[in-house]
Amino acid sequence: MDDNNKQNRKEKRNERDKNQNTAEDAAKNQSASTRNSSNTANQARYTTQSTAQQQVVQSPPVSMATQSHDESQPISMLSSNLMRENPHNLTSTSQSAALSLPSSPFVHMQGVSPASTTASNLPSALAASSLSSGANSLTDFEKQVISASASMGHGNAPYNWQSSKTSVKDRLSYLYNTEIMSDIHFLVGTLPNQQRIPAHKFILSVGSAVFDAQFNGPMATTEDVVEIPDVEPGAFLALLRFLYTDEVQICSDTVMTTLYTAKKYAVPSLEKACVEFLKRNLSSDNAFLLLTQARLFDEPQLAALCLETIDKNTTEALVADGFTDIDNDTLCVVLERDTLGIRECKLFAAVCRWAEAECRRKNLAPSPENQRSVLGRCLRLIRFPLMSVEEFAQGAAQSRLLEDREVVQLFLYFTVNPKPQISFLDVPRCCLTGKEQVVSRFCQIESRWGYSGTSDRIRFMVNRRIFVVGFGLYGSIHGPTEYAVNIQIIMSESTKVMGQNDTSFQCDGSNSTFRVMFKEPVEILPNCSYTACATLKGPDSYYGAKGLRKVTHESVSSGKVTFQFTYAAGNNNGTSVEDGQIPEIIFYT
């Protein structure tokens, strides 16, 4: 029986050992199957991620103790250590996969930060390290990782694009208007023309104090997308191009919006470039348009140039499309000028066109009452006294823009002496630049020159082109008096009247001369004979004596002008070269 018991125990032990071995084999087989499935899944996941060029979730940190080594080890040895520590992550199918590195001394090599080293920039780290370690020290695995990820970059930039850019300007130019490393986006303009534009906060902050405050100030924005509805996309891109590259790319269609954008973001260098562009392209066709913009953007220098262009080309500027689009304040600025080169009747006609356009803009009927209303102060700046009585009667008097009492007042001004006080300026306009010049022809002053309704005349000739704007005349010897006077310049050979004015002047009783001006400058050509005429109505006056036949007037600004005076035959009140009236001619060169 003992033998039987021993035999039974032996059989049970063998059977138990057999079952245990079977269970262990099954467990091993299951573990191997699970591991193979895991490897297959990892392989598929890494392959998919490599194709999409996306970064995988970073692996759990590995203990620093398991990765301790000398930082002077070559990349190939460090890579081998990494492979031993992560055998399941480096299968043959993961050679083209995007990797995430643990925080380890490996990524401290060659100054690479562990926090910033991920699968997307591993090729950059390896490539940078290879520059010092030598390209031949790269393992096949490292070369495969670099090759597989060469096109990853940032914002679809090709790998190592920096190497082909030889200057900071080239590198920043490459980043302009791209997603490469961009950290801010702008929605510029309004629909349907709104545009999404990428940019880089650092570059913008360096070039603009406004951007600096927006991104780095105490009230810095936390938004990734900033809306700018008041700026045109083309103008904003011109601003960015300047901040990135120092290049100015503007044209006549974008210069005003670019100027606005440069002012908005406080970039004075671009402002200056826009203003210089406008100066170079200023003409009578766009002078009024640019004048309005210059006043809006507070560019006094540009505004002054626009006004100067309008002075010299008043007729052409007034028929340009931009004139009727200006605002009321700008129109007032123009009408206040003494230097417009146009007859007042034509200026009035242009102002009427502007009033009609303004009524349409305000949805008003272009009636005389509405036109007078929209003109406001501008109507008072029209110098109706500078018109002839015929011009006034045929134009302004029939326009119904003036009240009846104003029409009567102006007709009286034209026809009676002394002139009544009126509410409109009678200062002549002169479009000439430079300094006013005066030539005097007498050396001595005497008293008692009488008037009988006949003109005092003197012929003159000059050696260069000038513009006569008026005469200096003697006044009464009996104290303060007002004289009625008609002045003319006549072409001597053809008797054509070149300029005239029927006006009055007030004298104070001294022997000084008193200015009487033409309504507009009279052009005097060289070596042509002209006759200066003055018909005065009033008491006896002073007169000049010891007159000069030839007078050379010299000034620093205009040089020399030589006048030659001769007697004017015919109906003459007695003035000659030697004595008489018209002692001065006022002119510009």
C-alpha positions as CSV (number, residue, x, y, z in Angstrom):
1,M,0.0,0.0,0.0
2,D,2.9,2.3,0.7
3,D,4.2,1.7,-2.7
4,N,0.8,2.5,-4.2
5,N,0.5,5.8,-2.3
6,K,4.0,6.8,-3.4
7,Q,3.1,6.0,-7.0
8,N,-0.1,8.1,-6.7
9,R,1.6,11.1,-5.2
10,K,4.3,10.9,-7.9
11,E,1.6,10.9,-10.7
12,K,-0.2,13.8,-9.2
13,R,3.0,15.8,-8.9
14,N,3.9,15.1,-12.5
15,E,0.4,16.1,-13.6
16,R,0.6,19.3,-11.5
17,D,4.0,20.1,-13.0
18,K,2.6,19.5,-16.5
19,N,-0.4,21.7,-15.9
20,Q,1.9,24.4,-14.5
21,N,4.2,24.3,-17.5
22,T,1.1,24.4,-19.8
23,A,-0.2,27.5,-18.0
24,E,3.2,29.2,-18.2
25,D,3.5,28.4,-21.9
26,A,0.0,29.9,-22.5
27,A,0.9,33.0,-20.5
28,K,4.1,33.4,-22.5
29,N,2.3,33.0,-25.8
30,Q,-0.4,35.5,-24.7
31,S,2.3,38.0,-23.6
32,A,4.1,37.6,-26.9
33,S,0.9,38.1,-28.8
34,T,0.0,41.2,-26.8
35,R,3.5,42.6,-27.4
36,N,3.3,41.9,-31.1
37,S,-0.1,43.6,-31.3
38,S,1.3,46.6,-29.4
39,N,4.2,46.8,-31.8
40,T,1.9,46.6,-34.8
41,A,-0.3,49.4,-33.4
42,N,2.7,51.6,-32.6
43,Q,4.0,51.0,-36.1
44,A,0.7,52.0,-37.7
45,R,0.4,55.1,-35.4
46,Y,3.9,56.3,-36.1
47,T,3.6,55.8,-39.8
48,T,0.3,57.8,-39.9
49,Q,1.8,60.6,-37.8
50,S,4.9,60.9,-40.0
51,T,2.7,61.2,-43.1
52,A,0.7,64.0,-41.5
53,Q,3.8,65.7,-40.2
54,Q,2.2,66.1,-36.8
55,Q,3.8,66.0,-33.3
56,V,2.8,63.0,-31.1
57,V,2.1,63.3,-27.4
58,Q,5.4,63.4,-25.5
59,S,6.5,60.2,-23.8
60,P,6.6,60.0,-20.0
61,P,9.8,61.3,-18.5
62,V,12.6,58.8,-17.9
63,S,14.6,58.9,-14.8
64,M,17.7,61.0,-15.0
65,A,19.6,58.2,-13.4
66,T,18.9,55.9,-16.3
67,Q,20.2,58.4,-18.8
68,S,23.3,59.8,-17.1
69,H,26.3,60.1,-19.4
70,D,29.0,62.4,-20.4
71,E,27.7,65.3,-22.5
72,S,30.8,65.0,-24.7
73,Q,29.6,61.7,-26.1
74,P,29.0,61.7,-29.8
75,I,25.4,61.8,-31.2
76,S,25.7,58.2,-32.3
77,M,26.5,56.9,-28.8
78,L,23.7,59.0,-27.2
79,S,21.3,57.7,-29.8
80,S,22.3,54.1,-29.1
81,N,21.6,54.7,-25.4
82,L,18.2,56.1,-26.2
83,M,17.4,53.1,-28.3
84,R,18.3,50.7,-25.5
85,E,16.1,52.6,-23.1
86,N,13.1,52.8,-25.5
87,P,13.2,49.6,-27.5
88,H,9.5,49.6,-28.3
89,N,9.5,53.1,-29.7
90,L,12.2,52.5,-32.2
91,T,11.0,49.7,-34.4
92,S,12.0,49.4,-38.0
93,T,8.7,51.0,-39.1
94,S,9.3,54.1,-36.9
95,Q,12.3,55.3,-38.8
96,S,10.1,57.8,-40.6
97,A,7.9,58.5,-37.5
98,A,7.7,61.8,-35.6
99,L,9.3,61.3,-32.2
100,S,8.8,63.0,-28.8
101,L,11.9,63.0,-26.6
102,P,12.0,62.7,-22.8
103,S,13.5,65.5,-20.8
104,S,17.1,64.3,-20.7
105,P,20.7,65.5,-21.1
106,F,20.5,64.4,-24.7
107,V,18.6,67.4,-25.7
108,H,20.9,69.8,-23.8
109,M,23.6,69.0,-26.3
110,Q,24.8,71.9,-28.5
111,G,22.6,74.4,-26.6
112,V,19.2,72.7,-27.5
113,S,16.6,73.3,-24.8
114,P,14.8,70.1,-23.6
115,A,11.6,72.0,-23.2
116,S,11.5,73.0,-26.9
117,T,12.9,69.8,-28.4
118,T,10.0,67.6,-29.8
119,A,9.5,65.5,-32.7
120,S,9.0,68.5,-35.0
121,N,12.4,70.0,-34.2
122,L,14.5,66.9,-33.6
123,P,16.0,67.1,-37.1
124,S,17.0,70.7,-36.4
125,A,18.7,69.7,-33.1
126,L,20.4,66.7,-34.7
127,A,21.5,68.8,-37.7
128,A,22.8,71.6,-35.5
129,S,24.8,69.1,-33.4
130,S,26.2,67.5,-36.5
131,L,27.9,70.7,-37.5
132,S,30.2,70.4,-34.5
133,S,30.4,66.7,-34.3
134,G,30.9,66.1,-38.0
135,A,28.3,64.8,-40.5
136,N,30.0,61.4,-40.6
137,S,29.2,60.9,-36.9
138,L,25.5,60.6,-37.6
139,T,24.0,57.1,-37.3
140,D,21.8,55.7,-40.0
141,F,18.8,56.2,-37.7
142,E,19.6,59.9,-37.2
143,K,20.1,60.5,-40.9
144,Q,16.7,58.8,-41.5
145,V,15.0,61.0,-38.9
146,I,16.4,64.2,-40.5
147,S,15.6,63.0,-44.0
148,A,12.0,62.0,-43.0
149,S,11.4,65.3,-41.2
150,A,13.2,67.7,-43.5
151,S,10.1,69.3,-44.8
152,M,8.3,69.7,-41.4
153,G,9.6,73.2,-40.3
154,H,7.1,75.7,-39.1
155,G,4.2,76.8,-41.2
156,N,5.2,74.5,-44.1
157,A,8.6,76.1,-44.4
158,P,11.3,73.9,-46.0
159,Y,13.8,72.6,-43.5
160,N,17.0,74.7,-43.1
161,W,15.6,77.6,-45.2
162,Q,17.7,79.9,-43.1
163,S,21.0,78.7,-44.7
164,S,20.2,80.3,-48.0
165,K,19.5,83.7,-46.5
166,T,22.7,85.7,-46.1
167,S,21.4,88.7,-44.1
168,V,18.9,89.6,-41.4
169,K,16.9,91.4,-44.0
170,D,16.7,88.3,-46.2
171,R,15.6,86.2,-43.3
172,L,12.9,88.6,-42.2
173,S,11.8,89.1,-45.8
174,Y,11.2,85.4,-46.0
175,L,8.9,85.5,-42.9
176,Y,6.9,88.4,-44.3
177,N,3.2,87.5,-44.8
178,T,3.8,83.8,-44.0
179,E,2.7,81.4,-41.3
180,I,6.3,80.5,-40.6
181,M,6.7,80.9,-36.8
182,S,3.8,83.4,-36.8
183,D,2.3,84.1,-33.4
184,I,-0.4,86.6,-34.2
185,H,-3.0,87.0,-37.0
186,F,-4.9,90.1,-38.1
187,L,-8.3,90.3,-39.8
188,V,-7.9,93.4,-41.9
189,G,-10.6,95.3,-43.6
190,T,-14.3,94.6,-43.9
191,L,-16.3,91.9,-45.7
192,P,-16.3,90.9,-48.5
193,N,-12.7,92.1,-48.9
194,Q,-11.5,91.2,-45.4
195,Q,-8.1,89.4,-45.3
196,R,-6.4,87.2,-42.7
197,I,-2.8,88.2,-42.4
198,P,-0.1,86.4,-40.3
199,A,2.6,88.3,-38.5
200,H,5.2,88.1,-35.7
201,K,4.8,90.1,-32.5
202,F,8.5,90.6,-31.9
203,I,9.1,92.1,-35.4
204,L,6.0,94.4,-35.1
205,S,7.0,95.5,-31.6
206,V,10.5,96.5,-32.7
207,G,9.1,98.7,-35.6
208,S,6.1,100.3,-33.9
209,A,5.5,101.7,-30.5
210,V,1.7,101.1,-31.0
211,F,2.3,97.4,-31.7
212,D,4.7,97.3,-28.7
213,A,2.1,98.6,-26.4
214,Q,-0.5,96.3,-27.9
215,F,1.5,93.1,-27.3
216,N,3.8,94.0,-24.4
217,G,2.2,96.8,-22.5
218,P,0.2,96.6,-19.2
219,M,-3.0,96.3,-21.3
220,A,-1.5,93.8,-23.8
221,T,-4.0,91.8,-25.9
222,T,-4.4,88.1,-25.2
223,E,-6.2,87.4,-28.4
224,D,-4.5,85.4,-31.1
225,V,-6.5,87.2,-33.8
226,V,-6.9,91.0,-33.9
227,E,-9.5,92.7,-36.1
228,I,-8.6,95.9,-37.9
229,P,-11.7,97.0,-39.8
230,D,-10.6,100.6,-40.5
231,V,-7.5,99.7,-42.5
232,E,-7.3,98.4,-46.1
233,P,-5.5,95.0,-46.5
234,G,-3.2,96.4,-49.1
235,A,-2.2,99.3,-46.9
236,F,-1.6,97.0,-43.9
237,L,0.6,94.7,-46.0
238,A,2.6,97.7,-47.2
239,L,3.1,98.6,-43.5
240,L,4.3,95.1,-42.7
241,R,6.6,95.0,-45.7
242,F,8.2,98.2,-44.4
243,L,8.6,96.8,-40.8
244,Y,10.0,93.5,-42.1
245,T,12.2,94.7,-44.9
246,D,12.5,98.5,-44.9
247,E,11.0,98.5,-48.4
248,V,8.4,101.0,-49.5
249,Q,5.9,99.7,-52.0
250,I,3.1,102.2,-52.6
251,C,1.3,103.5,-55.7
252,S,-1.2,106.2,-56.4
253,D,-4.1,103.9,-55.4
254,T,-2.7,102.9,-52.0
255,V,-0.6,105.9,-50.9
256,M,-3.4,107.6,-48.9
257,T,-4.5,104.5,-47.1
258,T,-0.9,103.6,-46.4
259,L,-0.3,107.0,-45.0
260,Y,-3.3,106.6,-42.7
261,T,-2.0,103.2,-41.6
262,A,1.5,104.5,-40.9
263,K,0.1,107.3,-38.8
264,K,-2.2,104.9,-36.9
265,Y,0.7,102.7,-35.9
266,A,3.3,105.5,-35.4
267,V,5.8,104.6,-38.2
268,P,7.1,108.1,-39.1
269,S,9.6,106.8,-41.7
270,L,6.8,105.3,-43.7
271,E,4.7,108.4,-43.2
272,K,7.6,110.5,-44.7
273,A,7.9,108.1,-47.7
274,C,4.2,108.4,-48.4
275,V,4.4,112.2,-48.2
276,E,7.4,112.3,-50.5
277,F,5.6,110.1,-53.0
278,L,2.6,112.5,-53.0
279,K,4.9,115.5,-53.5
280,R,6.4,113.9,-56.6
281,N,3.0,113.0,-58.1
282,L,1.2,116.3,-57.2
283,S,-0.5,118.0,-60.1
284,S,-3.4,120.3,-60.8
285,D,-5.6,117.2,-61.4
286,N,-5.2,115.8,-57.9
287,A,-4.3,119.0,-55.9
288,F,-7.7,119.4,-54.3
289,L,-8.0,115.7,-53.4
290,L,-4.6,115.6,-51.8
291,L,-5.3,118.9,-50.0
292,T,-8.3,117.4,-48.3
293,Q,-6.2,114.4,-47.3
294,A,-3.3,116.4,-46.1
295,R,-5.5,118.5,-43.9
296,L,-7.2,115.3,-42.6
297,F,-3.8,113.7,-41.7
298,D,-2.3,116.9,-40.4
299,E,0.4,117.2,-43.0
300,P,1.0,121.0,-43.2
301,Q,3.9,120.7,-45.6
302,L,2.0,118.7,-48.1
303,A,-1.1,121.0,-47.7
304,A,1.1,124.0,-48.5
305,L,2.4,122.4,-51.6
306,C,-1.1,121.6,-52.7
307,L,-2.2,125.2,-52.2
308,E,0.8,126.4,-54.1
309,T,-0.1,124.1,-57.0
310,I,-3.7,125.4,-56.9
311,D,-2.4,129.0,-57.0
312,K,-0.3,128.5,-60.1
313,N,-2.9,126.3,-61.9
314,T,-6.2,127.6,-60.5
315,T,-8.3,127.2,-63.6
316,E,-7.1,123.6,-64.3
317,A,-7.5,122.6,-60.6
318,L,-11.1,123.9,-60.4
319,V,-12.2,121.8,-63.4
320,A,-10.7,118.6,-62.0
321,D,-13.1,116.0,-60.5
322,G,-11.7,116.3,-57.0
323,F,-12.7,119.9,-56.6
324,T,-16.4,119.3,-56.1
325,D,-15.6,116.5,-53.5
326,I,-13.8,118.7,-51.0
327,D,-15.3,119.7,-47.7
328,N,-16.6,123.1,-46.7
329,D,-13.6,123.9,-44.5
330,T,-11.2,123.2,-47.3
331,L,-13.1,125.3,-49.7
332,C,-12.9,128.2,-47.2
333,V,-9.2,127.8,-47.0
334,V,-8.9,128.1,-50.7
335,L,-11.2,131.1,-51.0
336,E,-9.3,133.0,-48.3
337,R,-6.2,133.0,-50.4
338,D,-4.9,136.2,-52.0
339,T,-2.9,134.3,-54.5
340,L,-5.4,132.5,-56.7
341,G,-4.7,132.9,-60.4
342,I,-8.2,133.3,-61.8
343,R,-10.8,135.9,-62.4
344,E,-13.4,136.2,-59.7
345,C,-16.3,135.6,-62.0
346,K,-14.8,132.2,-63.0
347,L,-14.1,131.4,-59.3
348,F,-17.7,132.2,-58.5
349,A,-18.9,129.8,-61.2
350,A,-16.8,127.0,-59.8
351,V,-18.1,127.6,-56.2
352,C,-21.7,127.3,-57.6
353,R,-20.8,123.9,-59.0
354,W,-19.4,122.8,-55.6
355,A,-22.6,124.0,-53.9
356,E,-24.8,122.0,-56.3
357,A,-22.7,118.9,-55.6
358,E,-22.9,119.5,-51.8
359,C,-26.7,119.7,-52.0
360,R,-26.8,116.3,-53.8
361,R,-24.5,114.8,-51.1
362,K,-27.0,116.0,-48.5
363,N,-30.0,114.9,-50.5
364,L,-31.2,118.5,-50.9
365,A,-32.7,120.1,-53.9
366,P,-30.1,122.4,-55.6
367,S,-32.2,125.5,-55.0
368,P,-30.5,129.0,-54.5
369,E,-31.6,128.9,-50.9
370,N,-30.1,125.5,-50.2
371,Q,-26.9,126.4,-52.1
372,R,-26.5,129.5,-50.0
373,S,-27.1,127.4,-46.9
374,V,-24.4,124.8,-47.7
375,L,-21.9,127.5,-48.7
376,G,-22.2,129.2,-45.4
377,R,-19.1,131.3,-44.7
378,C,-17.7,130.5,-48.2
379,L,-20.1,132.9,-49.8
380,R,-18.6,135.8,-47.9
381,L,-15.2,134.9,-49.2
382,I,-16.1,135.5,-52.8
383,R,-14.6,138.9,-53.8
384,F,-17.5,140.3,-55.8
385,P,-15.9,143.8,-56.0
386,L,-13.1,142.4,-58.1
387,M,-15.5,141.6,-60.9
388,S,-16.4,144.2,-63.5
389,V,-19.9,145.5,-63.4
390,E,-20.7,143.5,-66.5
391,E,-19.4,140.3,-65.1
392,F,-21.4,140.8,-61.9
393,A,-24.6,141.8,-63.7
394,Q,-24.4,138.7,-66.0
395,G,-23.4,136.2,-63.3
396,A,-23.7,136.7,-59.6
397,A,-26.5,139.2,-59.7
398,Q,-28.7,136.7,-61.5
399,S,-27.7,133.6,-59.5
400,R,-30.1,134.4,-56.6
401,L,-27.4,133.3,-54.2
402,L,-27.2,136.9,-53.0
403,E,-29.9,138.8,-51.1
404,D,-31.5,141.8,-52.8
405,R,-29.8,144.2,-50.5
406,E,-26.4,142.7,-51.2
407,V,-27.0,143.0,-55.0
408,V,-27.9,146.7,-54.6
409,Q,-25.0,147.3,-52.4
410,L,-22.6,145.9,-54.9
411,F,-24.1,147.8,-57.8
412,L,-23.6,151.0,-55.9
413,Y,-20.0,150.0,-55.2
414,F,-19.4,149.6,-58.9
415,T,-21.1,152.9,-60.0
416,V,-20.7,155.6,-57.4
417,N,-17.9,157.5,-55.6
418,P,-17.0,157.5,-52.8
419,K,-17.5,153.7,-52.6
420,P,-20.0,152.5,-49.9
421,Q,-18.9,150.1,-47.2
422,I,-19.7,146.5,-48.2
423,S,-19.4,143.1,-46.6
424,F,-17.3,141.5,-49.3
425,L,-13.5,141.8,-49.6
426,D,-12.1,143.9,-52.4
427,V,-8.4,142.9,-51.9
428,P,-7.0,141.8,-55.3
429,R,-5.8,138.3,-55.7
430,C,-2.3,137.8,-57.0
431,C,-1.0,134.3,-57.9
432,L,2.7,135.4,-58.0
433,T,5.3,134.1,-55.7
434,G,8.4,135.8,-54.4
435,K,8.9,139.3,-53.0
436,E,7.0,142.3,-54.2
437,Q,9.2,144.9,-55.9
438,V,8.7,148.7,-56.4
439,V,10.4,150.9,-58.9
440,S,10.4,154.7,-58.3
441,R,11.1,157.2,-61.1
442,F,11.2,160.6,-59.4
443,C,14.0,162.1,-57.3
444,Q,12.0,165.0,-55.8
445,I,8.4,165.7,-54.6
446,E,6.5,169.0,-55.3
447,S,3.0,170.2,-54.5
448,R,-0.2,171.1,-56.4
449,W,-1.0,168.8,-59.3
450,G,-4.6,169.4,-60.6
451,Y,-7.1,167.0,-62.2
452,S,-9.6,167.7,-64.9
453,G,-10.9,164.2,-65.9
454,T,-8.0,163.5,-68.2
455,S,-5.6,160.6,-67.7
456,D,-2.0,161.0,-66.6
457,R,0.1,158.7,-68.8
458,I,3.7,157.5,-69.1
459,R,5.2,154.9,-71.5
460,F,7.6,152.3,-70.2
461,M,9.6,149.3,-71.4
462,V,11.5,146.6,-69.5
463,N,14.4,144.3,-70.4
464,R,12.9,141.1,-68.8
465,R,9.4,139.7,-68.2
466,I,7.6,141.0,-65.1
467,F,4.1,141.1,-63.7
468,V,2.7,144.5,-62.7
469,V,0.2,144.4,-59.9
470,G,-0.4,148.1,-59.2
471,F,0.8,151.7,-59.1
472,G,1.9,154.0,-56.4
473,L,0.1,157.4,-56.7
474,Y,0.4,160.7,-54.9
475,G,-2.4,161.9,-52.6
476,S,-4.0,165.2,-51.6
477,I,-2.1,168.2,-50.3
478,H,-5.2,169.3,-48.4
479,G,-5.3,166.6,-45.8
480,P,-7.1,163.2,-45.6
481,T,-9.1,162.7,-48.8
482,E,-10.6,159.8,-50.8
483,Y,-9.9,159.7,-54.5
484,A,-11.8,157.9,-57.2
485,V,-9.4,156.4,-59.7
486,N,-9.2,154.3,-62.8
487,I,-5.9,152.6,-63.6
488,Q,-5.0,150.9,-66.8
489,I,-2.0,149.3,-68.7
490,I,-2.3,149.6,-72.5
491,M,-0.2,147.9,-75.1
492,S,1.1,151.0,-76.9
493,E,1.1,149.8,-80.5
494,S,-2.2,148.0,-80.5
495,T,-4.0,150.1,-77.8
496,K,-5.2,146.9,-76.2
497,V,-6.0,147.2,-72.6
498,M,-4.0,144.6,-70.7
499,G,-5.4,145.3,-67.3
500,Q,-7.5,147.8,-65.5
501,N,-9.3,148.6,-62.2
502,D,-11.9,151.2,-61.4
503,T,-11.6,151.8,-57.6
504,S,-10.8,154.4,-55.0
505,F,-8.1,155.0,-52.4
506,Q,-7.8,157.0,-49.2
507,C,-4.9,159.3,-48.6
508,D,-3.8,160.8,-45.2
509,G,-2.5,164.2,-46.5
510,S,1.2,163.3,-46.5
511,N,3.4,163.3,-49.5
512,S,3.7,159.5,-49.4
513,T,2.5,157.3,-52.2
514,F,-0.7,155.2,-51.9
515,R,-1.1,151.8,-53.5
516,V,-3.8,151.2,-56.1
517,M,-3.9,147.6,-57.3
518,F,-5.1,145.8,-60.4
519,K,-7.6,143.0,-60.0
520,E,-5.1,140.5,-61.3
521,P,-1.4,140.7,-62.4
522,V,-0.6,142.2,-65.8
523,E,2.1,140.4,-67.7
524,I,4.7,142.7,-69.2
525,L,6.9,141.2,-71.9
526,P,10.5,142.4,-72.4
527,N,11.3,145.0,-75.1
528,C,7.6,145.9,-75.7
529,S,6.1,149.4,-75.1
530,Y,3.3,149.8,-72.6
531,T,1.4,152.8,-71.4
532,A,0.6,153.3,-67.7
533,C,-2.6,155.3,-67.2
534,A,-4.2,156.8,-64.1
535,T,-7.4,158.9,-64.1
536,L,-8.0,160.6,-60.7
537,K,-11.1,162.5,-59.5
538,G,-10.3,164.6,-56.4
539,P,-8.5,167.7,-55.1
540,D,-5.0,168.8,-56.0
541,S,-2.2,166.4,-55.0
542,Y,1.5,166.2,-54.7
543,Y,3.6,165.3,-57.8
544,G,7.0,164.1,-58.7
545,A,9.9,166.1,-60.2
546,K,13.4,165.4,-61.6
547,G,12.3,162.2,-63.2
548,L,14.6,159.5,-64.6
549,R,14.5,158.1,-68.1
550,K,16.2,154.9,-67.1
551,V,16.0,153.1,-63.8
552,T,17.6,149.8,-62.9
553,H,16.0,148.0,-60.0
554,E,18.0,145.3,-58.3
555,S,17.1,142.9,-55.5
556,V,18.8,139.8,-54.0
557,S,15.9,137.5,-54.7
558,S,15.0,138.6,-58.3
559,G,18.1,140.2,-59.7
560,K,18.1,143.3,-62.0
561,V,15.2,144.8,-64.0
562,T,15.8,147.9,-66.1
563,F,12.9,150.3,-66.8
564,Q,13.0,152.9,-69.6
565,F,10.4,155.7,-69.5
566,T,9.2,157.9,-72.4
567,Y,6.5,160.6,-72.9
568,A,3.1,159.3,-73.9
569,A,1.6,161.5,-76.6
570,G,-2.1,162.2,-77.0
571,N,-4.7,163.0,-74.4
572,N,-2.5,163.5,-71.3
573,N,-3.1,165.4,-68.1
574,G,0.5,166.6,-68.3
575,T,2.6,163.8,-66.8
576,S,6.0,163.3,-68.5
577,V,9.3,161.8,-67.9
578,E,10.5,164.8,-65.9
579,D,7.4,165.4,-63.7
580,G,3.8,164.4,-63.0
581,Q,1.9,161.4,-61.5
582,I,2.4,157.6,-61.4
583,P,5.7,157.8,-59.4
584,E,5.8,154.0,-58.7
585,I,5.2,150.7,-60.5
586,I,4.6,147.7,-58.2
587,F,5.6,144.4,-59.8
588,Y,6.8,140.8,-59.4
589,T,9.5,139.1,-61.4
